[in-house]
Amino acid sequence: MPRKARTESIADAHAAPGGAAAVDRALTLLSAFRSGDSVLGLVELAQRTQLYKSTALRLLASLEHARLVQKLGDGRYALGAEVARLHGVYAASFSLDQVVLPVLRELVAATGESAAYHVRQGEARLCLYRVDSPHPIRDHIRAGDVLPADRGTGARILIAFGACGIRAGSQKDRQLYAKIREQGYYTAVGDRLAEVAGISAPVFKADGTLAGALTLTMPANRYTERHVKPVLEAARRLAGQV
């Protein structure tokens, strides 16, 4: 009988519903490679995935056969050529709206409020995507609208997590942006328009740099802290995909 793991592996703790355990475990070995990692040894791979070394070794053999990893002469492992091929296929077929819009629609369905995705554009910010609330009373921003770079919860997120966030503005501003970075989101009523409330969270690229801001807006009288959690969850879903 196979021995039971002393501690639950990352794959077992986050198993795909209805999925195959061996596939989940193999995929955690691939995801163990992080930005800046060129090669990893068996011990480190086992530690990062919380798999037994013997289990990791068998899975790595399958990944090596599929050219998803390559074993180097010194016994360490690097990502294989098949990863590069798949990335090329993905990049050629990638369309940002196919990634962002479904997440915005689900956020609107969950909250009943308007959701948007903003990016920095020069000295302003651009509403790149927008899905409206089903309520007749809402703010009327459209995809393609250019908005202030220094007002609104989306703008605050782009400043706080952008390249100039640490040294932005006055001491009061710097304290605000430090607080935003610490809590990982920002909420405000009347920051851009007096009767509009917003909740925004950062969306990060795969390398950890800021890609944009995910924002939920609503009339001030409909604002609720309950919407913070779905906004953060939506931003996490987009992380690494934009």
C-alpha positions in Angstrom: 0.0 0.0 0.0 1.2 3.5 -0.7 2.1 5.3 2.4 0.0 8.3 3.4 1.7 11.7 3.2 2.7 13.2 6.6 1.6 16.6 5.4 -1.0 17.3 2.7 0.6 18.3 -0.6 -0.4 21.6 -2.3 -2.1 19.6 -5.0 -4.1 17.6 -2.6 -5.1 20.7 -0.6 -6.3 22.5 -3.8 -7.5 19.5 -5.9 -9.6 20.1 -9.0 -13.1 18.9 -8.4 -13.6 15.7 -10.4 -10.0 15.9 -11.6 -7.1 13.4 -11.5 -4.8 13.6 -8.5 -1.7 12.7 -10.4 -2.3 15.5 -12.9 -2.9 18.0 -10.1 0.4 17.0 -8.6 2.3 17.1 -11.8 1.0 20.6 -12.5 2.1 21.8 -9.1 5.7 20.8 -10.1 5.4 23.1 -13.2 3.9 25.9 -11.2 6.8 25.6 -8.6 9.0 27.4 -11.2 8.8 31.1 -10.4 10.0 34.3 -12.0 13.8 34.2 -11.9 14.1 30.4 -11.6 16.1 28.9 -14.4 16.7 25.5 -12.7 15.4 23.8 -9.6 16.7 20.7 -7.8 14.6 17.8 -6.7 14.7 18.8 -3.1 13.5 22.3 -3.7 10.7 21.0 -6.0 9.6 18.6 -3.4 9.7 21.3 -0.7 7.7 23.8 -2.8 5.0 21.3 -3.7 5.1 19.4 -0.4 5.4 16.1 -2.3 7.6 13.2 -1.3 10.8 13.2 -3.4 10.0 9.8 -4.7 6.6 11.0 -5.9 8.0 14.1 -7.4 10.7 12.0 -9.2 8.0 9.8 -10.9 6.0 12.8 -12.0 9.0 14.6 -13.3 9.8 11.5 -15.4 6.4 11.9 -17.1 6.8 15.7 -17.5 10.3 15.1 -19.0 8.8 12.5 -21.5 6.3 15.2 -22.5 9.1 17.7 -22.9 7.5 20.0 -20.3 10.6 19.8 -18.2 14.2 18.8 -19.0 16.7 17.2 -16.7 20.1 18.7 -16.9 23.4 17.0 -16.5 23.8 18.0 -12.9 20.4 16.4 -12.0 18.5 19.6 -11.7 15.4 20.5 -13.7 14.4 23.3 -16.1 11.3 24.0 -18.0 11.2 22.2 -21.3 10.7 23.2 -25.0 7.0 22.2 -25.0 6.3 25.0 -22.5 7.7 27.5 -25.1 5.6 26.0 -27.9 2.4 26.1 -25.9 3.2 29.7 -25.0 3.5 30.6 -28.6 0.2 29.0 -29.4 -1.4 30.8 -26.5 0.1 34.2 -27.5 -1.0 33.8 -31.1 -4.6 33.2 -30.0 -4.8 35.5 -27.0 -7.5 38.1 -26.9 -7.6 40.2 -23.7 -11.4 40.7 -24.0 -11.9 37.0 -23.9 -10.1 37.0 -20.5 -11.4 40.2 -18.9 -15.0 40.4 -20.0 -16.2 37.1 -18.6 -14.7 38.0 -15.2 -16.4 41.4 -15.3 -19.8 39.8 -16.2 -19.6 37.4 -13.3 -18.7 40.2 -11.0 -21.7 42.2 -12.1 -23.9 39.1 -11.8 -22.7 38.5 -8.2 -23.0 42.1 -7.0 -25.6 43.8 -9.3 -23.2 46.7 -9.8 -21.0 48.0 -12.7 -17.6 46.5 -13.2 -14.7 47.9 -15.3 -11.0 47.3 -16.0 -8.8 50.4 -16.1 -5.2 50.8 -17.3 -2.8 53.8 -17.2 -2.5 55.7 -20.4 0.0 58.5 -20.3 -1.1 61.1 -17.8 -4.7 59.7 -17.6 -6.3 56.3 -17.2 -8.3 54.4 -19.8 -11.5 52.4 -19.2 -10.5 49.5 -21.3 -13.5 47.2 -20.5 -16.9 47.9 -18.9 -20.0 45.8 -18.0 -23.0 47.9 -16.8 -25.1 47.2 -13.8 -28.7 46.0 -14.6 -29.9 48.9 -12.4 -31.2 51.9 -14.3 -29.5 54.2 -11.9 -25.7 53.9 -12.3 -22.7 55.8 -13.4 -22.4 56.0 -17.2 -18.8 55.3 -18.0 -18.2 53.5 -21.3 -15.3 51.4 -22.5 -12.8 53.7 -24.2 -13.5 56.7 -21.9 -10.5 58.5 -20.6 -10.7 59.3 -16.9 -8.6 61.4 -14.4 -5.4 59.7 -13.3 -5.6 61.1 -9.8 -9.2 60.7 -8.8 -11.4 57.6 -8.3 -10.7 54.3 -6.7 -9.2 52.9 -10.0 -6.8 55.8 -10.2 -5.7 55.4 -6.6 -4.9 51.7 -7.3 -2.9 52.5 -10.4 -0.9 55.1 -8.5 -0.4 53.0 -5.3 0.8 49.9 -7.1 2.5 51.7 -10.0 6.1 52.7 -10.4 5.6 56.1 -8.7 3.3 55.0 -5.9 5.9 55.1 -3.1 6.9 58.7 -3.8 3.6 60.1 -5.1 2.4 63.6 -4.0 2.4 65.0 -0.5 3.1 63.1 2.7 -0.7 62.7 3.2 -0.9 61.1 -0.3 2.1 58.8 0.4 0.4 57.6 3.6 -2.8 56.9 1.7 -1.0 54.9 -1.0 1.0 53.0 1.6 -2.3 52.1 3.3 -3.8 51.0 0.0 -0.8 48.7 -0.7 -1.0 47.2 2.8 -4.7 46.3 2.5 -4.6 45.4 -1.2 -7.6 47.4 -2.3 -9.3 50.8 -2.0 -12.8 51.9 -1.3 -14.2 55.4 -1.4 -17.4 57.4 -1.8 -17.3 60.6 -3.8 -13.6 60.4 -4.8 -14.3 61.2 -8.4 -18.0 62.1 -8.4 -19.9 63.1 -5.3 -22.7 60.5 -5.6 -20.6 57.6 -6.9 -18.8 54.9 -4.7 -16.1 52.6 -5.9 -14.2 49.5 -4.9 -10.9 48.8 -6.7 -8.2 46.1 -6.6 -4.9 45.7 -8.5 -4.5 43.1 -11.2 -1.0 41.9 -11.6 0.9 40.4 -14.5 2.7 37.0 -14.3 5.9 38.8 -13.3 4.3 40.6 -10.4 4.1 44.1 -12.0 0.9 46.0 -12.2 -1.3 45.4 -15.2 -4.4 47.4 -14.3 -7.2 48.1 -11.8 -10.4 46.2 -11.5 -13.2 48.5 -10.3 -16.8 48.1 -9.1 -18.9 51.3 -9.1 -22.3 52.1 -7.7 -24.4 55.0 -6.5 -23.3 56.0 -3.0 -26.6 54.8 -1.4 -26.0 51.2 -2.7 -22.4 51.0 -1.4 -21.7 48.0 0.8 -18.5 46.5 2.2 -19.8 43.1 1.2 -18.7 43.7 -2.4 -15.0 44.0 -1.4 -14.6 40.2 -1.3 -15.9 39.5 -4.8 -13.8 42.3 -6.2 -10.7 40.8 -4.7 -11.6 37.4 -6.0 -12.2 38.7 -9.5 -8.8 40.5 -9.5 -7.1 37.3 -8.3 -8.7 35.4 -11.2 -7.2 37.8 -13.7 -3.8 37.8 -12.2 -1.2 36.5 -14.6 -3.6 36.4 -17.5 -3.4 40.1 -18.6 
